[in-house]
Amino acid sequence: VRQLLQQGQFQGVLTTGGYIAAPAIIAARSLGLPTILHESNALPGKVTRWLSPWCTTVALGFESASTYLPRTKTICVGTPVREQFRNRQDSLDLDIPEDAPLIAIVGGSQGAVAVNRLVRSAAPDWFKQGAWVVHLTGTNDPDADSLQHPQYLSMPFYDNMAGLLHRANLMIGRAGAGTLTELAITGTPSILIPYPYAAEDHQTYNAAVFAAAGAAIVCQQSALTTALLQEKVMHLLNTPDHLHKMSQATQKLAIADSAEQLAQYIQTMLSAVPQRT
Protein backbone atom coordinates (compact mmCIF):
# COMPACT_ATOMS: atom_id res chain seq x y z
CA VAL A 1 0.00 0.00 0.00
CA ARG A 2 2.84 2.37 0.86
CA GLN A 3 4.49 1.77 -2.51
CA LEU A 4 1.24 2.54 -4.28
CA LEU A 5 0.75 5.79 -2.36
CA GLN A 6 4.38 6.75 -3.01
CA GLN A 7 3.79 6.85 -6.77
CA GLY A 8 2.73 10.45 -6.41
CA GLN A 9 -0.71 10.66 -7.98
CA PHE A 10 -2.45 10.28 -4.61
CA GLN A 11 -3.05 13.36 -2.49
CA GLY A 12 -4.84 11.65 0.39
CA VAL A 13 -6.74 8.61 1.63
CA LEU A 14 -10.43 8.05 2.29
CA THR A 15 -11.38 4.83 4.06
CA THR A 16 -14.47 3.42 5.75
CA GLY A 17 -12.65 1.57 8.50
CA GLY A 18 -12.46 -2.13 9.29
CA TYR A 19 -9.31 -4.24 9.44
CA ILE A 20 -8.69 -3.83 5.72
CA ALA A 21 -8.30 -0.07 6.26
CA ALA A 22 -5.41 -0.36 8.72
CA PRO A 23 -2.57 -0.73 6.13
CA ALA A 24 -3.81 2.29 4.18
CA ILE A 25 -4.02 4.45 7.30
CA ILE A 26 -0.56 3.40 8.46
CA ALA A 27 0.96 3.96 5.01
CA ALA A 28 -0.67 7.38 4.66
CA ARG A 29 0.60 8.36 8.08
CA SER A 30 4.16 7.34 7.20
CA LEU A 31 4.00 9.47 4.04
CA GLY A 32 2.36 12.46 5.66
CA LEU A 33 -0.79 12.18 3.54
CA PRO A 34 -4.11 13.46 4.89
CA THR A 35 -6.54 10.69 5.78
CA ILE A 36 -10.29 10.78 6.32
CA LEU A 37 -11.90 7.76 7.92
CA HIS A 38 -15.68 7.43 7.71
CA GLU A 39 -17.29 5.59 10.64
CA SER A 40 -20.98 4.74 10.18
CA ASN A 41 -21.70 3.09 13.53
CA ALA A 42 -22.54 4.68 16.87
CA LEU A 43 -19.83 2.53 18.45
CA PRO A 44 -16.67 2.96 16.36
CA GLY A 45 -14.92 -0.25 15.38
CA LYS A 46 -11.60 -1.30 16.85
CA VAL A 47 -9.52 -0.06 13.91
CA THR A 48 -11.25 3.31 14.10
CA ARG A 49 -10.62 3.58 17.84
CA TRP A 50 -7.00 2.44 17.56
CA LEU A 51 -5.89 4.35 14.48
CA SER A 52 -8.14 7.42 14.44
CA PRO A 53 -5.44 9.57 16.10
CA TRP A 54 -3.37 8.96 12.95
CA CYS A 55 -6.16 10.25 10.73
CA THR A 56 -6.67 13.88 9.80
CA THR A 57 -10.39 13.58 10.53
CA VAL A 58 -12.96 10.93 11.32
CA ALA A 59 -16.31 11.58 9.62
CA LEU A 60 -19.16 10.18 11.71
CA GLY A 61 -22.51 8.72 10.88
CA PHE A 62 -23.71 9.26 14.46
CA GLU A 63 -22.72 12.28 16.56
CA SER A 64 -22.58 10.10 19.69
CA ALA A 65 -19.64 8.15 18.25
CA SER A 66 -17.35 11.10 19.02
CA THR A 67 -17.50 10.07 22.70
CA TYR A 68 -15.28 7.10 21.87
CA LEU A 69 -12.72 9.15 19.96
CA PRO A 70 -11.51 11.79 22.44
CA ARG A 71 -8.10 12.28 20.79
CA THR A 72 -9.42 12.70 17.26
CA LYS A 73 -10.90 15.51 15.20
CA THR A 74 -14.40 14.45 14.19
CA ILE A 75 -17.19 15.83 12.06
CA CYS A 76 -20.72 14.41 11.83
CA VAL A 77 -21.82 14.08 8.22
CA GLY A 78 -24.16 11.09 8.46
CA THR A 79 -23.86 8.15 6.07
CA PRO A 80 -24.44 8.59 2.33
CA VAL A 81 -27.39 6.80 0.73
CA ARG A 82 -28.42 6.20 -2.84
CA GLU A 83 -30.33 8.99 -4.53
CA GLN A 84 -33.49 6.84 -4.72
CA PHE A 85 -33.97 7.12 -0.96
CA ARG A 86 -33.98 10.90 -1.13
CA ASN A 87 -36.63 10.87 -3.86
CA ARG A 88 -40.03 10.66 -2.20
CA GLN A 89 -41.67 10.16 -5.60
CA ASP A 90 -40.36 6.59 -5.81
CA SER A 91 -43.40 4.34 -6.06
CA LEU A 92 -43.84 0.80 -4.79
CA ASP A 93 -44.27 -1.63 -7.68
CA LEU A 94 -46.24 -4.18 -5.65
CA ASP A 95 -49.97 -4.79 -5.76
CA ILE A 96 -50.85 -3.45 -2.31
CA PRO A 97 -53.94 -1.28 -1.63
CA GLU A 98 -52.96 2.35 -1.15
CA ASP A 99 -54.89 2.72 2.11
CA ALA A 100 -53.68 -0.53 3.71
CA PRO A 101 -51.15 -0.37 6.56
CA LEU A 102 -47.89 -1.87 5.34
CA ILE A 103 -45.26 -3.57 7.50
CA ALA A 104 -41.85 -4.19 5.93
CA ILE A 105 -39.69 -6.95 7.41
CA VAL A 106 -36.02 -6.45 6.59
CA GLY A 107 -33.47 -8.82 8.06
CA GLY A 108 -30.37 -7.35 6.46
CA SER A 109 -28.30 -8.65 3.56
CA GLN A 110 -28.35 -12.24 4.86
CA GLY A 111 -31.90 -12.21 6.18
CA ALA A 112 -32.63 -13.06 9.80
CA VAL A 113 -34.06 -16.54 10.38
CA ALA A 114 -34.92 -15.94 14.05
CA VAL A 115 -36.79 -12.73 13.21
CA ASN A 116 -38.48 -14.41 10.24
CA ARG A 117 -39.94 -17.13 12.45
CA LEU A 118 -41.29 -14.61 14.97
CA VAL A 119 -42.86 -12.56 12.19
CA ARG A 120 -44.60 -15.53 10.57
CA SER A 121 -46.02 -16.53 13.95
CA ALA A 122 -47.24 -13.03 14.75
CA ALA A 123 -48.47 -11.93 11.32
CA PRO A 124 -51.96 -13.55 11.36
CA ASP A 125 -53.09 -11.07 14.03
CA TRP A 126 -51.81 -8.18 11.90
CA PHE A 127 -53.72 -9.45 8.86
CA LYS A 128 -56.93 -9.30 10.90
CA GLN A 129 -56.27 -5.58 11.38
CA GLY A 130 -56.03 -5.13 7.62
CA ALA A 131 -52.24 -4.84 7.52
CA TRP A 132 -50.12 -6.12 4.65
CA VAL A 133 -46.65 -7.54 5.15
CA VAL A 134 -43.72 -7.45 2.73
CA HIS A 135 -41.21 -9.92 4.13
CA LEU A 136 -37.63 -10.01 2.81
CA THR A 137 -36.43 -13.37 4.10
CA GLY A 138 -32.93 -13.63 2.67
CA THR A 139 -31.78 -16.85 1.02
CA ASN A 140 -30.95 -18.91 4.12
CA ASP A 141 -34.44 -19.42 5.55
CA PRO A 142 -35.62 -23.07 5.27
CA ASP A 143 -39.20 -22.05 6.14
CA ALA A 144 -39.47 -19.15 3.70
CA ASP A 145 -42.57 -20.57 2.00
CA SER A 146 -44.35 -21.77 5.14
CA LEU A 147 -46.80 -18.87 5.41
CA GLN A 148 -49.33 -18.21 2.69
CA HIS A 149 -51.84 -15.35 2.87
CA PRO A 150 -53.27 -12.83 0.38
CA GLN A 151 -51.84 -9.96 2.47
CA TYR A 152 -48.38 -11.51 2.78
CA LEU A 153 -45.66 -11.04 0.16
CA SER A 154 -42.48 -13.00 0.79
CA MET A 155 -39.28 -12.78 -1.27
CA PRO A 156 -35.55 -13.29 -0.64
CA PHE A 157 -34.61 -9.77 -1.77
CA TYR A 158 -36.28 -6.74 -3.26
CA ASP A 159 -34.50 -4.18 -5.43
CA ASN A 160 -36.80 -1.22 -4.77
CA MET A 161 -35.93 -0.75 -1.11
CA ALA A 162 -36.40 3.01 -1.37
CA GLY A 163 -39.95 2.59 -2.62
CA LEU A 164 -40.68 -0.02 0.05
CA LEU A 165 -39.48 2.11 2.95
CA HIS A 166 -41.22 5.24 1.66
CA ARG A 167 -44.48 3.30 1.48
CA ALA A 168 -44.15 1.27 4.70
CA ASN A 169 -45.94 2.44 7.83
CA LEU A 170 -43.55 0.37 9.95
CA MET A 171 -40.29 -1.51 9.46
CA ILE A 172 -39.22 -4.46 11.59
CA GLY A 173 -35.59 -5.45 11.26
CA ARG A 174 -31.96 -5.20 12.26
CA ALA A 175 -30.07 -2.07 13.27
CA GLY A 176 -27.15 -1.84 10.88
CA ALA A 177 -25.94 1.68 10.18
CA GLY A 178 -27.00 1.51 6.52
CA THR A 179 -30.52 0.39 7.38
CA LEU A 180 -30.93 3.12 9.99
CA THR A 181 -29.69 5.76 7.58
CA GLU A 182 -32.28 4.67 5.02
CA LEU A 183 -35.02 4.73 7.68
CA ALA A 184 -34.05 8.25 8.68
CA ILE A 185 -34.11 9.53 5.12
CA THR A 186 -37.49 7.91 4.41
CA GLY A 187 -38.92 8.77 7.83
CA THR A 188 -40.03 5.19 8.49
CA PRO A 189 -40.87 4.21 12.10
CA SER A 190 -39.31 0.96 13.20
CA ILE A 191 -39.12 -1.90 15.64
CA LEU A 192 -35.41 -2.69 15.80
CA ILE A 193 -34.03 -6.08 16.76
CA PRO A 194 -30.23 -5.67 16.89
CA TYR A 195 -28.24 -8.60 15.53
CA PRO A 196 -26.96 -10.19 18.77
CA TYR A 197 -23.71 -11.47 17.24
CA ALA A 198 -22.57 -8.23 15.62
CA ALA A 199 -19.02 -7.20 16.49
CA GLU A 200 -18.98 -5.68 19.99
CA ASP A 201 -22.79 -5.61 19.85
CA HIS A 202 -22.53 -2.39 17.82
CA GLN A 203 -26.08 -2.68 16.44
CA THR A 204 -27.45 -2.22 19.95
CA TYR A 205 -25.56 1.09 20.17
CA ASN A 206 -26.99 2.13 16.80
CA ALA A 207 -30.52 1.22 17.87
CA ALA A 208 -30.13 3.11 21.14
CA VAL A 209 -29.70 6.37 19.22
CA PHE A 210 -33.04 5.85 17.49
CA ALA A 211 -34.76 4.73 20.70
CA ALA A 212 -33.51 7.79 22.60
CA ALA A 213 -34.92 10.03 19.87
CA GLY A 214 -38.32 8.35 19.97
CA ALA A 215 -37.82 7.06 16.43
CA ALA A 216 -37.85 3.33 17.18
CA ILE A 217 -38.82 0.64 19.63
CA VAL A 218 -35.87 -1.63 20.43
CA CYS A 219 -36.28 -5.31 21.32
CA GLN A 220 -33.42 -7.63 22.17
CA GLN A 221 -33.77 -10.88 20.23
CA SER A 222 -33.19 -13.04 23.32
CA ALA A 223 -36.21 -11.48 25.08
CA LEU A 224 -38.56 -11.22 22.11
CA THR A 225 -41.51 -13.59 21.85
CA THR A 226 -44.32 -13.93 19.34
CA ALA A 227 -46.81 -12.48 21.83
CA LEU A 228 -44.60 -9.49 22.59
CA LEU A 229 -44.02 -8.73 18.92
CA GLN A 230 -47.75 -9.07 18.21
CA GLU A 231 -48.53 -6.67 21.05
CA LYS A 232 -46.05 -4.00 20.01
CA VAL A 233 -47.12 -3.99 16.37
CA MET A 234 -50.83 -4.03 17.21
CA HIS A 235 -50.36 -1.08 19.55
CA LEU A 236 -48.69 0.93 16.79
CA LEU A 237 -51.29 -0.04 14.18
CA ASN A 238 -54.01 1.12 16.56
CA THR A 239 -52.31 4.41 17.45
CA PRO A 240 -51.52 6.18 14.18
CA ASP A 241 -50.62 9.36 16.07
CA HIS A 242 -47.82 7.43 17.78
CA LEU A 243 -46.55 6.19 14.42
CA HIS A 244 -46.68 9.74 13.06
CA LYS A 245 -44.61 11.06 15.98
CA MET A 246 -42.09 8.25 15.46
CA SER A 247 -41.87 9.16 11.78
CA GLN A 248 -41.18 12.81 12.62
CA ALA A 249 -38.53 11.80 15.15
CA THR A 250 -36.91 9.51 12.59
CA GLN A 251 -36.70 12.29 10.00
CA LYS A 252 -34.96 14.57 12.52
CA LEU A 253 -32.09 12.07 12.60
CA ALA A 254 -31.56 12.30 8.85
CA ILE A 255 -28.66 14.07 7.17
CA ALA A 256 -30.02 14.07 3.64
CA ASP A 257 -26.97 15.69 2.03
CA SER A 258 -24.42 13.39 3.67
CA ALA A 259 -22.64 12.56 0.40
CA GLU A 260 -22.38 16.23 -0.55
CA GLN A 261 -21.07 17.20 2.89
CA LEU A 262 -18.44 14.48 2.81
CA ALA A 263 -17.38 15.33 -0.75
CA GLN A 264 -17.12 19.02 0.11
CA TYR A 265 -15.02 18.28 3.17
CA ILE A 266 -12.68 16.09 1.12
CA GLN A 267 -12.33 18.82 -1.50
CA THR A 268 -11.61 21.45 1.13
CA MET A 269 -9.01 19.26 2.79
CA LEU A 270 -7.28 18.41 -0.51
CA SER A 271 -7.20 22.05 -1.63
CA ALA A 272 -5.03 22.81 1.40
CA VAL A 273 -2.53 20.05 0.58
CA PRO A 274 0.59 21.07 -1.39
CA GLN A 275 0.66 19.34 -4.77
CA ARG A 276 3.14 16.49 -4.88
CA THR A 277 5.57 16.19 -7.73
Legacy VTK file of the C-alpha trace (Angstrom):
# vtk DataFile Version 3.0
C-alpha trace
ASCII
DATASET POLYDATA
POINTS 277 float
0.000 0.000 0.000
2.843 2.372 0.861
4.492 1.773 -2.515
1.235 2.543 -4.277
0.754 5.791 -2.359
4.383 6.754 -3.009
3.790 6.852 -6.766
2.734 10.453 -6.406
-0.712 10.660 -7.976
-2.454 10.280 -4.612
-3.049 13.360 -2.489
-4.837 11.654 0.390
-6.739 8.609 1.633
-10.433 8.048 2.293
-11.380 4.827 4.061
-14.469 3.420 5.754
-12.649 1.566 8.502
-12.459 -2.129 9.290
-9.309 -4.235 9.441
-8.685 -3.828 5.723
-8.295 -0.073 6.261
-5.411 -0.363 8.715
-2.573 -0.730 6.131
-3.813 2.293 4.176
-4.017 4.452 7.300
-0.558 3.403 8.463
0.964 3.959 5.013
-0.670 7.380 4.656
0.598 8.364 8.081
4.157 7.336 7.201
3.999 9.471 4.036
2.357 12.463 5.658
-0.788 12.178 3.539
-4.108 13.463 4.890
-6.537 10.692 5.781
-10.288 10.775 6.323
-11.901 7.757 7.924
-15.677 7.425 7.710
-17.294 5.587 10.635
-20.982 4.740 10.182
-21.701 3.094 13.526
-22.543 4.675 16.871
-19.828 2.525 18.452
-16.672 2.955 16.357
-14.921 -0.251 15.380
-11.600 -1.301 16.855
-9.519 -0.056 13.909
-11.252 3.312 14.102
-10.616 3.583 17.840
-7.001 2.444 17.564
-5.889 4.350 14.478
-8.139 7.415 14.439
-5.438 9.572 16.102
-3.365 8.956 12.955
-6.160 10.247 10.731
-6.672 13.877 9.798
-10.390 13.579 10.527
-12.959 10.929 11.319
-16.314 11.577 9.618
-19.156 10.178 11.709
-22.513 8.717 10.879
-23.711 9.263 14.462
-22.717 12.280 16.564
-22.579 10.101 19.688
-19.635 8.148 18.247
-17.353 11.099 19.025
-17.500 10.072 22.702
-15.283 7.097 21.874
-12.716 9.153 19.958
-11.508 11.791 22.442
-8.096 12.285 20.786
-9.423 12.698 17.260
-10.900 15.512 15.205
-14.397 14.449 14.189
-17.192 15.831 12.059
-20.719 14.410 11.833
-21.821 14.083 8.215
-24.159 11.085 8.460
-23.859 8.149 6.075
-24.440 8.590 2.333
-27.385 6.796 0.733
-28.415 6.198 -2.843
-30.333 8.995 -4.532
-33.490 6.840 -4.716
-33.969 7.118 -0.958
-33.982 10.902 -1.132
-36.629 10.870 -3.861
-40.029 10.657 -2.201
-41.671 10.157 -5.600
-40.358 6.593 -5.806
-43.399 4.343 -6.057
-43.840 0.798 -4.791
-44.266 -1.628 -7.677
-46.237 -4.184 -5.650
-49.974 -4.791 -5.759
-50.854 -3.452 -2.307
-53.936 -1.282 -1.626
-52.958 2.353 -1.151
-54.889 2.719 2.106
-53.675 -0.532 3.706
-51.146 -0.369 6.558
-47.887 -1.869 5.336
-45.262 -3.567 7.498
-41.846 -4.193 5.934
-39.690 -6.950 7.412
-36.021 -6.446 6.586
-33.475 -8.824 8.059
-30.374 -7.351 6.460
-28.302 -8.648 3.560
-28.353 -12.244 4.861
-31.905 -12.210 6.177
-32.626 -13.063 9.805
-34.065 -16.540 10.385
-34.920 -15.942 14.048
-36.788 -12.733 13.206
-38.479 -14.408 10.242
-39.938 -17.134 12.452
-41.292 -14.615 14.967
-42.860 -12.559 12.190
-44.600 -15.525 10.570
-46.019 -16.528 13.953
-47.241 -13.026 14.753
-48.475 -11.932 11.316
-51.963 -13.546 11.357
-53.093 -11.068 14.031
-51.813 -8.184 11.901
-53.719 -9.452 8.864
-56.931 -9.297 10.897
-56.274 -5.575 11.376
-56.026 -5.131 7.618
-52.241 -4.840 7.524
-50.124 -6.117 4.651
-46.651 -7.544 5.149
-43.722 -7.452 2.731
-41.205 -9.915 4.131
-37.630 -10.013 2.810
-36.432 -13.371 4.095
-32.926 -13.633 2.668
-31.777 -16.854 1.017
-30.954 -18.907 4.121
-34.443 -19.422 5.547
-35.619 -23.069 5.273
-39.204 -22.052 6.142
-39.468 -19.151 3.701
-42.573 -20.568 1.998
-44.348 -21.775 5.136
-46.800 -18.870 5.413
-49.335 -18.207 2.686
-51.837 -15.346 2.873
-53.269 -12.831 0.379
-51.843 -9.961 2.471
-48.383 -11.507 2.779
-45.656 -11.040 0.163
-42.480 -12.996 0.793
-39.284 -12.778 -1.274
-35.551 -13.286 -0.643
-34.611 -9.774 -1.773
-36.284 -6.741 -3.260
-34.505 -4.182 -5.433
-36.802 -1.224 -4.774
-35.927 -0.748 -1.112
-36.403 3.008 -1.370
-39.949 2.595 -2.617
-40.679 -0.015 0.047
-39.477 2.112 2.950
-41.219 5.241 1.656
-44.482 3.296 1.485
-44.149 1.268 4.703
-45.941 2.439 7.831
-43.550 0.375 9.949
-40.293 -1.513 9.460
-39.215 -4.462 11.588
-35.588 -5.453 11.258
-31.958 -5.199 12.260
-30.072 -2.073 13.267
-27.148 -1.840 10.876
-25.945 1.683 10.176
-27.000 1.515 6.523
-30.518 0.390 7.377
-30.933 3.115 9.991
-29.689 5.757 7.577
-32.284 4.669 5.020
-35.021 4.727 7.675
-34.045 8.249 8.685
-34.114 9.526 5.117
-37.491 7.908 4.407
-38.924 8.768 7.830
-40.028 5.193 8.490
-40.873 4.210 12.098
-39.309 0.958 13.199
-39.116 -1.897 15.639
-35.406 -2.690 15.800
-34.026 -6.085 16.758
-30.231 -5.667 16.889
-28.238 -8.595 15.532
-26.964 -10.185 18.769
-23.710 -11.467 17.245
-22.573 -8.229 15.617
-19.020 -7.198 16.493
-18.981 -5.677 19.991
-22.792 -5.606 19.853
-22.533 -2.394 17.824
-26.080 -2.683 16.445
-27.448 -2.215 19.952
-25.556 1.090 20.169
-26.993 2.134 16.801
-30.518 1.217 17.866
-30.133 3.107 21.144
-29.701 6.367 19.219
-33.045 5.846 17.490
-34.763 4.733 20.697
-33.510 7.790 22.600
-34.917 10.034 19.870
-38.321 8.346 19.970
-37.823 7.064 16.426
-37.850 3.335 17.180
-38.816 0.642 19.635
-35.866 -1.629 20.434
-36.281 -5.309 21.319
-33.421 -7.632 22.173
-33.771 -10.882 20.228
-33.193 -13.038 23.321
-36.207 -11.481 25.083
-38.562 -11.220 22.113
-41.515 -13.591 21.848
-44.319 -13.929 19.338
-46.811 -12.482 21.826
-44.604 -9.487 22.592
-44.025 -8.731 18.918
-47.746 -9.071 18.206
-48.532 -6.674 21.052
-46.053 -4.003 20.015
-47.124 -3.995 16.374
-50.829 -4.033 17.214
-50.361 -1.084 19.548
-48.690 0.930 16.787
-51.286 -0.041 14.183
-54.007 1.115 16.562
-52.309 4.409 17.450
-51.517 6.177 14.175
-50.620 9.362 16.072
-47.823 7.435 17.778
-46.547 6.186 14.420
-46.676 9.737 13.062
-44.606 11.056 15.977
-42.086 8.248 15.461
-41.866 9.161 11.784
-41.184 12.814 12.621
-38.530 11.798 15.152
-36.906 9.513 12.587
-36.699 12.289 10.001
-34.959 14.572 12.515
-32.089 12.074 12.603
-31.563 12.297 8.846
-28.664 14.068 7.171
-30.021 14.066 3.643
-26.973 15.686 2.029
-24.423 13.388 3.669
-22.642 12.559 0.401
-22.376 16.225 -0.550
-21.075 17.197 2.886
-18.438 14.481 2.811
-17.382 15.330 -0.746
-17.122 19.024 0.107
-15.022 18.282 3.168
-12.681 16.088 1.125
-12.334 18.816 -1.504
-11.612 21.450 1.128
-9.009 19.259 2.786
-7.275 18.414 -0.505
-7.204 22.050 -1.626
-5.025 22.809 1.396
-2.532 20.046 0.579
0.587 21.075 -1.391
0.664 19.336 -4.770
3.142 16.487 -4.877
5.570 16.195 -7.727
LINES 1 278
277 0 1 2 3 4 5 6 7 8 9 10 11 12 13 14 15 16 17 18 19 20 21 22 23 24 25 26 27 28 29 30 31 32 33 34 35 36 37 38 39 40 41 42 43 44 45 46 47 48 49 50 51 52 53 54 55 56 57 58 59 60 61 62 63 64 65 66 67 68 69 70 71 72 73 74 75 76 77 78 79 80 81 82 83 84 85 86 87 88 89 90 91 92 93 94 95 96 97 98 99 100 101 102 103 104 105 106 107 108 109 110 111 112 113 114 115 116 117 118 119 120 121 122 123 124 125 126 127 128 129 130 131 132 133 134 135 136 137 138 139 140 141 142 143 144 145 146 147 148 149 150 151 152 153 154 155 156 157 158 159 160 161 162 163 164 165 166 167 168 169 170 171 172 173 174 175 176 177 178 179 180 181 182 183 184 185 186 187 188 189 190 191 192 193 194 195 196 197 198 199 200 201 202 203 204 205 206 207 208 209 210 211 212 213 214 215 216 217 218 219 220 221 222 223 224 225 226 227 228 229 230 231 232 233 234 235 236 237 238 239 240 241 242 243 244 245 246 247 248 249 250 251 252 253 254 255 256 257 258 259 260 261 262 263 264 265 266 267 268 269 270 271 272 273 274 275 276
